[in-house]
């Protein structure tokens, strides 16, 4: 397998989650010359209230929407794992998929959903976050974890930091998205199957208020907030 190094790997449970969680920062990273790759774990085939929508058609629509959002943000590549929506499990097979991505792209930064958010939180988000953390340490690091990956030319890699979005109660890292916020909203609007032709006034207002709240205590007008883990080996 060819190693295709990138600076940032964003692992998102569903199409559209990364746009909510980290897209304002993605734009800034791209502007700084950092290459960003998305990995989308599920096909989102259950994300609809339309009783006439076939899951197979929805999965195709959501993949196209994610590609459109990625192009707008400047994401270099989108990898689709195409696992069924609402069906992620913490298994060696899923973990191996993430380890393979980390060893392929060899990122400095890995970004995903916080698995430790309390109370109501989509199970796919919890599972994704936990599997990604385990993949970062120790599995991507240790050559005897999934040794068959060595036969694919995928050697151990040490990630420098992990950023977890939607941490809420455990935020320790904020990034300025004041200048990228409108593009973040435009990227969300690419997901028409989820937000409609445009964001509702209520969602638009909530997103803006949330970004302002996340900037409190900084010099930013708007921010995206994370729990940051510096990976020390």
VEXDREN-2710 file (C-alpha; in Angstrom, 1 decimal):
% VEXDREN-2710
k/r/px/py/pz
1/UNK/0.0/0.0/0.0
2/UNK/1.2/3.5/-0.8
3/UNK/1.6/5.8/2.2
4/UNK/-0.1/9.1/1.6
5/UNK/1.0/11.4/4.4
6/UNK/-1.3/14.1/5.7
7/UNK/-1.0/16.5/8.6
8/UNK/-4.5/16.0/10.0
9/UNK/-6.8/13.0/10.0
10/UNK/-10.5/13.7/10.9
11/UNK/-12.4/10.5/11.8
12/UNK/-16.1/11.3/11.7
13/UNK/-18.9/8.9/12.7
14/UNK/-21.4/10.1/10.0
15/UNK/-21.4/12.4/7.0
16/UNK/-22.0/15.9/8.4
17/UNK/-20.6/15.4/11.9
18/UNK/-17.2/16.8/11.1
19/UNK/-18.8/19.9/9.6
20/UNK/-20.6/20.5/12.9
21/UNK/-17.5/19.7/15.1
22/UNK/-14.4/20.9/13.4
23/UNK/-14.9/22.4/9.9
24/UNK/-14.1/26.0/10.9
25/UNK/-10.7/24.8/12.1
26/UNK/-10.2/22.6/9.0
27/UNK/-10.4/25.7/6.8
28/UNK/-7.7/27.4/8.9
29/UNK/-5.5/24.3/8.8
30/UNK/-5.8/24.2/5.0
31/UNK/-5.0/27.9/4.7
32/UNK/-1.9/27.2/6.8
33/UNK/-0.8/24.6/4.3
34/UNK/-1.7/21.6/6.4
35/UNK/-3.2/18.7/4.4
36/UNK/-6.4/17.3/5.9
37/UNK/-8.0/13.9/5.2
38/UNK/-11.5/12.9/6.3
39/UNK/-12.5/9.3/7.2
40/UNK/-16.2/8.7/7.4
41/UNK/-17.1/5.6/9.4
42/UNK/-20.7/5.0/8.5
43/UNK/-22.8/5.5/5.4
44/UNK/-25.5/7.5/7.3
45/UNK/-28.2/5.3/5.8
46/UNK/-30.6/5.8/8.7
47/UNK/-30.4/9.6/9.0
48/UNK/-33.8/10.5/7.7
49/UNK/-37.4/11.1/8.7
50/UNK/-38.6/10.5/5.1
51/UNK/-40.5/7.2/5.2
52/UNK/-40.2/6.9/1.4
53/UNK/-36.4/7.1/1.4
54/UNK/-34.6/3.9/0.7
55/UNK/-31.4/3.4/2.8
56/UNK/-29.3/2.6/-0.2
57/UNK/-30.3/5.8/-1.9
58/UNK/-29.8/7.9/1.2
59/UNK/-26.3/6.4/1.6
60/UNK/-25.4/7.5/-1.9
61/UNK/-26.9/11.0/-1.3
62/UNK/-25.0/11.5/1.9
63/UNK/-21.7/10.4/0.3
64/UNK/-22.2/13.0/-2.4
65/UNK/-23.0/15.6/0.2
66/UNK/-19.9/14.9/2.2
67/UNK/-17.7/15.1/-0.9
68/UNK/-19.3/18.5/-1.7
69/UNK/-18.6/19.8/1.8
70/UNK/-15.1/18.5/1.7
71/UNK/-14.4/20.3/-1.6
72/UNK/-15.7/23.5/-0.1
73/UNK/-13.4/23.2/2.9
74/UNK/-10.3/22.2/1.0
75/UNK/-10.1/18.7/2.4
76/UNK/-7.6/16.7/0.3
77/UNK/-9.3/13.4/0.4
78/UNK/-12.4/11.6/1.8
79/UNK/-12.2/7.9/2.8
80/UNK/-15.5/6.2/3.2
81/UNK/-15.5/3.1/5.4
82/UNK/-19.3/2.6/4.5
83/UNK/-20.3/0.8/7.7
84/UNK/-24.0/0.8/8.4
85/UNK/-25.4/3.7/10.4
86/UNK/-26.2/3.0/14.1
87/UNK/-24.3/-0.3/13.9
88/UNK/-20.7/0.6/14.9
89/UNK/-19.1/-1.7/17.5
90/UNK/-15.8/-1.7/19.2
91/UNK/-14.3/-4.6/17.4
92/UNK/-10.8/-5.6/16.3
93/UNK/-11.9/-5.3/12.7
94/UNK/-13.1/-1.7/13.1
95/UNK/-10.1/-0.8/15.1
96/UNK/-7.8/-2.2/12.4
97/UNK/-9.5/0.0/9.8
98/UNK/-8.6/3.1/11.9
99/UNK/-5.1/1.8/12.6
100/UNK/-4.6/1.3/8.8
101/UNK/-5.7/4.9/8.2
102/UNK/-3.3/6.2/10.8
103/UNK/-0.4/4.2/9.4
104/UNK/-1.3/5.2/5.9
105/UNK/-1.7/8.9/6.4
106/UNK/0.7/9.3/9.4
107/UNK/-0.9/12.4/10.8
108/UNK/0.4/14.7/13.4
109/UNK/-3.2/15.4/14.6
110/UNK/-6.2/13.1/14.8
111/UNK/-9.6/14.6/15.4
112/UNK/-12.8/12.8/16.3
113/UNK/-15.9/12.8/18.5
114/UNK/-15.5/12.8/22.3
115/UNK/-16.5/9.3/23.5
116/UNK/-16.9/10.5/27.1
117/UNK/-19.7/13.0/26.6
118/UNK/-22.3/12.3/29.3
119/UNK/-26.0/11.4/29.0
120/UNK/-27.6/11.5/25.5
121/UNK/-25.0/11.0/22.8
122/UNK/-25.3/9.0/19.6
123/UNK/-23.8/5.6/20.2
124/UNK/-21.9/5.7/16.9
125/UNK/-20.1/8.8/18.2
126/UNK/-19.1/7.1/21.5
127/UNK/-17.9/4.0/19.7
128/UNK/-16.0/6.0/17.1
129/UNK/-14.2/8.1/19.7
130/UNK/-13.2/5.2/21.8
131/UNK/-12.0/3.1/18.8
132/UNK/-10.0/6.0/17.5
133/UNK/-8.3/6.7/20.9
134/UNK/-7.4/3.0/21.2
135/UNK/-6.1/3.0/17.6
136/UNK/-3.9/6.0/18.3
137/UNK/-2.5/4.3/21.4
138/UNK/-1.2/1.7/21.5
139/UNK/-2.3/-0.1/18.3
140/UNK/-0.9/2.3/15.6
141/UNK/2.3/2.6/17.6
142/UNK/3.1/-1.1/18.2
143/UNK/4.4/-3.2/15.3
144/UNK/3.0/-6.4/16.8
145/UNK/-0.5/-5.0/16.8
146/UNK/-2.0/-6.2/13.5
147/UNK/1.3/-7.5/12.2
148/UNK/-0.2/-8.3/8.8
149/UNK/-0.3/-4.5/8.2
150/UNK/3.5/-4.6/8.0
151/UNK/3.1/-6.9/5.0
152/UNK/1.0/-4.0/3.4
153/UNK/4.0/-1.7/4.0
154/UNK/2.2/0.1/6.9
155/UNK/4.6/0.6/9.7
156/UNK/4.0/2.0/13.2
157/UNK/3.2/5.7/13.6
158/UNK/3.1/7.9/16.7
159/UNK/0.4/10.6/16.6
160/UNK/1.3/13.9/18.4
161/UNK/-2.1/15.0/19.5
162/UNK/-5.8/14.1/19.5
163/UNK/-8.6/16.7/19.5
164/UNK/-12.0/15.6/20.6
165/UNK/-15.0/17.7/19.6
166/UNK/-18.3/18.0/21.6
167/UNK/-16.5/17.6/24.9
168/UNK/-18.8/20.1/26.6
169/UNK/-17.7/19.6/30.2
170/UNK/-14.0/18.9/29.6
171/UNK/-12.8/21.6/27.2
172/UNK/-9.2/22.6/27.4
173/UNK/-8.4/23.9/23.9
174/UNK/-10.1/26.5/21.7
175/UNK/-9.4/27.5/18.1
176/UNK/-10.4/30.8/16.5
177/UNK/-13.0/30.3/13.7
178/UNK/-14.2/33.9/13.5
179/UNK/-13.0/34.3/9.9
180/UNK/-14.1/30.9/8.8
181/UNK/-17.5/30.6/10.4
182/UNK/-19.6/31.5/7.4
183/UNK/-17.8/28.9/5.3
184/UNK/-18.4/26.4/8.1
185/UNK/-22.1/27.1/7.7
186/UNK/-21.9/26.8/3.9
187/UNK/-20.3/23.4/4.3
188/UNK/-23.1/22.3/6.6
189/UNK/-25.6/23.4/4.0
190/UNK/-24.0/20.9/1.6
191/UNK/-25.7/18.3/3.7
192/UNK/-29.2/19.0/2.4
193/UNK/-30.6/15.7/3.4
194/UNK/-29.9/16.7/7.0
195/UNK/-30.4/20.4/7.2
196/UNK/-32.7/21.2/4.2
197/UNK/-32.0/23.7/1.4
198/UNK/-30.6/26.1/4.0
199/UNK/-30.1/26.2/7.8
200/UNK/-33.3/27.0/9.7
201/UNK/-33.2/30.3/11.6
202/UNK/-33.2/28.3/14.9
203/UNK/-30.2/26.2/13.9
204/UNK/-28.3/29.2/12.5
205/UNK/-28.9/31.1/15.7
206/UNK/-27.9/28.1/17.9
207/UNK/-24.6/27.5/16.0
208/UNK/-23.6/31.2/16.2
209/UNK/-24.4/31.4/19.9
210/UNK/-22.5/28.2/20.5
211/UNK/-19.5/29.5/18.7
212/UNK/-19.6/32.7/20.8
213/UNK/-19.9/30.7/24.0
214/UNK/-16.9/28.5/23.0
215/UNK/-14.8/31.7/22.6
216/UNK/-15.4/32.9/26.1
217/UNK/-12.2/33.6/27.9
218/UNK/-10.3/34.1/24.7
219/UNK/-9.7/37.1/22.4
220/UNK/-11.8/35.3/19.7
221/UNK/-15.3/36.3/18.6
222/UNK/-16.1/32.7/17.7
223/UNK/-14.4/29.4/18.4
224/UNK/-14.5/25.7/18.1
225/UNK/-13.7/23.9/21.4
226/UNK/-12.1/20.6/22.0
227/UNK/-10.5/18.4/24.7
228/UNK/-6.9/18.1/23.5
229/UNK/-4.8/15.1/24.4
230/UNK/-1.0/15.5/23.9
231/UNK/0.2/12.0/23.2
232/UNK/3.3/11.4/25.3
233/UNK/5.1/8.1/24.6
END
